Amino acid sequence: MSKSLARVRDIEMAYDDSGGDGAALVLLHGFPFDRSMWRGQAEALGGEFRVVAPDLRGSGETPVGAGGVSIAGMAEDVAALLDELKLGRVVLGGLSMGGYVAFEFFRKFPGRVRALLLADTRPQADTEEGRRAREENAQRALEEGMVPIVESMLPKLLAAGTRERGGEVLERVRAMMLGTSPEGAAAALRAMALRRDQTALLPTINVPTLIVVGSEDAVTPPADAEAMGAKIEGSRLVVVEGAGHLSNVERPGEFNRALAEFLRALPA
């Protein structure tokens, strides 16, 4: 993977690109993470497919910019990046917040989506209680930094076994979270709080769709994934055993096998 920068609307967007002539797979990270969360997928699939993983606005090495942050704006950023890379129709994947962006991208640019990967995500908007919690966390990040955010979120994100084993996965996840700027985290939290409900969009999704969820995902549990899949005609659901909310990081082997099988079966 080679790191690059692209002028995207009012910002310089950082992204990794495996290059190559294979089908383009664009992967959108969750919160509060960055493009490196897709490293395991890029290493496994980057030779066969062209894997592109950007840092969304306010995350990783991509700044917040002057125009504010919204989920719809992030989708427009991704479209502008695809324009820069001269990519037409792509397989678009998103995990958690990245899934929210993928839904919005499909709403705005359906002709540019060849297929969808929806991992550990959900179409519903936040409840009023959820919006209040996001605002509290946004203020906490700005006032106290990322440490209290990491301490409160980390136990909910990873399966119990992952936490107990510790080691590289746990430290990698913690480092990504601590590497997120407080300003970027607050902007993303507020963007997620104001995102639109995409439930009505689901029956209109008319491209091959792979839904992946960790069996121990406490944030967007398997029941939510099953309900989402029931509304997307022809979608395929894969439950990754022993994974929490970060199924691609916790169980990359299982995740990559499901994704590779899905990609290879796509019509030309």
C-alpha positions as CSV (number, residue, x, y, z in Angstrom):
1,M,0.0,0.0,0.0
2,S,1.3,3.5,-0.8
3,K,0.2,6.5,1.2
4,S,-0.9,9.5,-0.9
5,L,-2.7,12.8,-0.5
6,A,-5.5,14.1,-2.7
7,R,-7.0,17.5,-2.9
8,V,-10.7,16.7,-2.0
9,R,-13.0,19.7,-1.9
10,D,-11.5,22.0,0.8
11,I,-9.0,19.5,2.3
12,E,-6.1,17.3,1.6
13,M,-7.3,13.7,2.1
14,A,-4.8,11.0,3.1
15,Y,-5.4,7.6,1.7
16,D,-3.7,4.3,1.0
17,D,-3.9,2.7,-2.4
18,S,-2.7,-0.8,-3.3
19,G,-2.8,0.1,-7.0
20,G,-3.3,-2.7,-9.6
21,D,-5.8,-3.5,-12.2
22,G,-8.3,-5.5,-10.1
23,A,-11.7,-4.4,-9.1
24,A,-11.7,-1.3,-6.9
25,L,-12.6,-1.9,-3.3
26,V,-13.0,1.3,-1.2
27,L,-13.0,0.8,2.5
28,L,-14.3,3.4,5.0
29,H,-13.2,3.2,8.7
30,G,-15.2,3.5,11.9
31,F,-14.9,5.9,14.8
32,P,-12.6,6.9,16.4
33,F,-10.2,5.1,14.0
34,D,-8.3,5.7,10.8
35,R,-7.5,4.0,7.5
36,S,-5.0,1.7,9.1
37,M,-7.8,-0.3,10.5
38,W,-8.1,-1.9,7.1
39,R,-4.4,-2.9,7.0
40,G,-5.2,-6.6,7.3
41,Q,-7.6,-6.5,4.4
42,A,-5.2,-4.5,2.2
43,E,-2.4,-7.0,2.9
44,A,-4.6,-10.0,2.1
45,L,-6.5,-8.6,-0.9
46,G,-4.4,-5.8,-2.3
47,G,-2.7,-8.0,-4.8
48,E,-5.9,-9.3,-6.4
49,F,-8.0,-6.1,-6.0
50,R,-7.3,-2.4,-5.9
51,V,-7.8,-1.6,-2.3
52,V,-8.3,2.1,-1.4
53,A,-8.7,3.2,2.2
54,P,-9.0,6.9,3.0
55,D,-8.9,8.8,6.3
56,L,-12.3,10.3,6.5
57,R,-12.6,14.0,7.3
58,G,-11.3,14.8,10.8
59,S,-9.7,11.3,11.2
60,G,-6.1,10.1,10.9
61,E,-4.1,12.4,8.7
62,T,-7.1,14.1,7.1
63,P,-8.1,17.5,8.7
64,V,-11.5,18.6,9.7
65,G,-11.4,21.5,7.2
66,A,-13.2,24.8,7.4
67,G,-16.6,23.7,6.2
68,G,-17.6,21.5,9.1
69,V,-18.2,17.8,9.2
70,S,-21.3,15.8,8.3
71,I,-21.9,12.2,7.2
72,A,-23.3,13.5,3.9
73,G,-20.2,15.7,3.5
74,M,-18.0,12.7,4.1
75,A,-19.8,10.8,1.3
76,E,-19.1,13.8,-1.0
77,D,-15.5,13.7,0.0
78,V,-15.3,10.0,-1.0
79,A,-16.9,10.8,-4.3
80,A,-14.4,13.6,-4.9
81,L,-11.5,11.2,-4.1
82,L,-12.9,8.7,-6.6
83,D,-12.9,11.4,-9.2
84,E,-9.3,12.2,-8.4
85,L,-8.4,8.5,-8.8
86,K,-10.5,8.2,-12.0
87,L,-12.5,5.4,-10.4
88,G,-16.1,5.0,-11.7
89,R,-18.0,2.1,-10.1
90,V,-16.5,0.6,-7.0
91,V,-17.2,-1.9,-4.3
92,L,-17.8,0.3,-1.3
93,G,-17.3,-1.0,2.2
94,G,-17.8,0.6,5.6
95,L,-17.6,-0.4,9.2
96,S,-19.7,1.3,11.9
97,M,-19.4,5.1,11.0
98,G,-17.9,4.0,7.7
99,G,-21.2,2.2,7.1
100,Y,-23.1,5.4,7.8
101,V,-21.0,7.1,5.1
102,A,-21.6,4.1,2.7
103,F,-25.3,4.4,3.1
104,E,-25.2,8.1,2.3
105,F,-22.9,7.5,-0.6
106,F,-25.3,5.0,-2.1
107,R,-28.2,7.5,-1.6
108,K,-26.3,10.2,-3.4
109,F,-24.4,8.3,-6.0
110,P,-26.1,4.9,-6.6
111,G,-24.6,4.6,-10.1
112,R,-21.1,4.6,-8.7
113,V,-21.6,1.5,-6.4
114,R,-21.0,-1.9,-7.9
115,A,-21.5,-3.7,-4.6
116,L,-21.7,-3.0,-0.9
117,L,-19.9,-4.3,2.2
118,L,-21.7,-3.3,5.4
119,A,-19.7,-4.3,8.5
120,D,-20.8,-3.9,12.1
121,T,-23.1,-1.0,11.3
122,R,-26.8,-0.1,11.3
123,P,-29.2,2.1,9.2
124,Q,-31.1,3.7,12.1
125,A,-30.4,7.3,13.3
126,D,-29.5,7.9,16.9
127,T,-32.2,8.2,19.5
128,E,-32.4,11.4,21.5
129,E,-30.6,9.7,24.3
130,G,-27.9,8.6,21.9
131,R,-27.5,12.2,20.5
132,R,-27.1,13.6,24.0
133,A,-24.4,11.0,24.8
134,R,-22.5,11.9,21.6
135,E,-22.6,15.6,22.5
136,E,-21.3,14.8,26.0
137,N,-18.5,12.8,24.6
138,A,-17.7,15.5,22.1
139,Q,-17.4,18.0,24.9
140,R,-15.3,15.6,27.0
141,A,-12.9,15.0,24.1
142,L,-12.4,18.8,23.6
143,E,-12.0,19.4,27.3
144,E,-10.1,16.3,28.5
145,G,-8.5,14.8,25.3
146,M,-9.0,11.3,24.0
147,V,-7.9,9.2,27.1
148,P,-11.4,9.3,28.8
149,I,-13.1,8.5,25.5
150,V,-10.8,5.5,24.9
151,E,-11.3,4.2,28.5
152,S,-15.1,4.4,28.1
153,M,-15.4,3.0,24.6
154,L,-12.8,0.3,24.4
155,P,-14.6,-2.3,26.6
156,K,-17.7,-2.0,24.3
157,L,-15.8,-2.3,21.1
158,L,-13.9,-5.6,21.5
159,A,-15.1,-9.1,22.3
160,A,-14.3,-10.3,25.8
161,G,-11.7,-12.8,24.5
162,T,-9.9,-10.1,22.6
163,R,-9.7,-7.9,25.6
164,E,-8.5,-10.8,27.8
165,R,-5.8,-11.9,25.3
166,G,-4.5,-8.3,25.1
167,G,-1.5,-8.1,22.9
168,E,-1.1,-6.6,19.4
169,V,-4.8,-6.2,18.6
170,L,-5.7,-4.5,21.8
171,E,-2.7,-2.2,21.6
172,R,-3.3,-1.4,17.9
173,V,-6.9,-0.4,18.6
174,R,-6.0,1.7,21.6
175,A,-3.3,3.5,19.6
176,M,-5.6,4.3,16.7
177,M,-8.1,5.8,19.2
178,L,-5.5,7.8,21.0
179,G,-4.1,9.0,17.6
180,T,-7.5,10.7,16.8
181,S,-7.4,14.4,17.4
182,P,-9.9,15.7,20.0
183,E,-11.2,18.2,17.4
184,G,-11.7,15.5,14.8
185,A,-13.4,13.2,17.3
186,A,-15.8,15.9,18.4
187,A,-16.7,16.7,14.8
188,A,-17.3,13.1,14.0
189,L,-19.4,12.5,17.1
190,R,-21.6,15.5,16.2
191,A,-21.8,14.4,12.6
192,M,-23.0,10.9,13.6
193,A,-25.6,12.4,16.0
194,L,-27.1,14.4,13.1
195,R,-27.1,11.7,10.5
196,R,-30.3,10.8,8.7
197,D,-32.1,7.5,9.3
198,Q,-31.4,5.2,6.4
199,T,-33.9,2.5,7.1
200,A,-36.1,3.4,4.2
201,L,-33.1,3.2,1.9
202,L,-32.5,-0.5,2.5
203,P,-35.2,-1.9,0.1
204,T,-33.8,0.3,-2.7
205,I,-30.3,-1.2,-2.5
206,N,-30.1,-3.2,-5.7
207,V,-26.5,-4.2,-5.8
208,P,-24.8,-7.3,-4.3
209,T,-24.5,-6.7,-0.6
210,L,-22.4,-8.5,2.0
211,I,-23.3,-7.8,5.7
212,V,-20.7,-8.8,8.3
213,V,-21.1,-8.7,12.0
214,G,-19.1,-9.9,15.0
215,S,-21.0,-12.5,17.1
216,E,-20.2,-10.5,20.2
217,D,-20.8,-7.0,18.7
218,A,-22.5,-5.1,21.6
219,V,-22.8,-1.9,19.6
220,T,-24.5,-3.1,16.5
221,P,-25.5,-6.7,17.4
222,P,-26.2,-9.6,15.1
223,A,-29.9,-9.1,15.5
224,D,-29.6,-5.7,14.0
225,A,-27.5,-7.1,11.1
226,E,-30.2,-9.8,10.5
227,A,-33.0,-7.2,10.4
228,M,-31.0,-5.1,8.0
229,G,-30.3,-8.0,5.8
230,A,-34.0,-8.9,5.6
231,K,-34.7,-5.6,4.0
232,I,-31.9,-5.7,1.4
233,E,-33.0,-8.2,-1.2
234,G,-30.4,-10.9,-2.0
235,S,-27.9,-9.7,0.7
236,R,-25.6,-12.2,2.4
237,L,-25.0,-12.2,6.1
238,V,-21.8,-13.5,7.7
239,V,-21.4,-13.7,11.5
240,V,-17.8,-13.7,12.6
241,E,-17.5,-15.9,15.7
242,G,-15.5,-14.5,18.6
243,A,-15.4,-10.9,17.2
244,G,-16.9,-7.8,18.7
245,H,-17.6,-4.5,16.9
246,L,-14.3,-4.5,15.1
247,S,-14.7,-7.8,13.3
248,N,-12.2,-7.0,10.6
249,V,-9.4,-6.3,13.1
250,E,-10.3,-9.0,15.7
251,R,-10.8,-11.9,13.2
252,P,-9.1,-10.8,10.0
253,G,-8.8,-14.3,8.6
254,E,-12.5,-15.0,8.8
255,F,-13.4,-11.5,7.6
256,N,-11.0,-11.7,4.7
257,R,-12.3,-15.1,3.5
258,A,-15.9,-13.9,3.5
259,L,-14.9,-10.7,1.7
260,A,-12.7,-12.4,-0.9
261,E,-15.4,-14.9,-1.7
262,F,-18.0,-12.1,-2.1
263,L,-15.7,-10.1,-4.4
264,R,-14.8,-13.1,-6.6
265,A,-18.4,-13.9,-7.1
266,L,-19.4,-10.5,-8.3
267,P,-20.7,-10.3,-11.9
268,A,-18.2,-8.6,-14.3
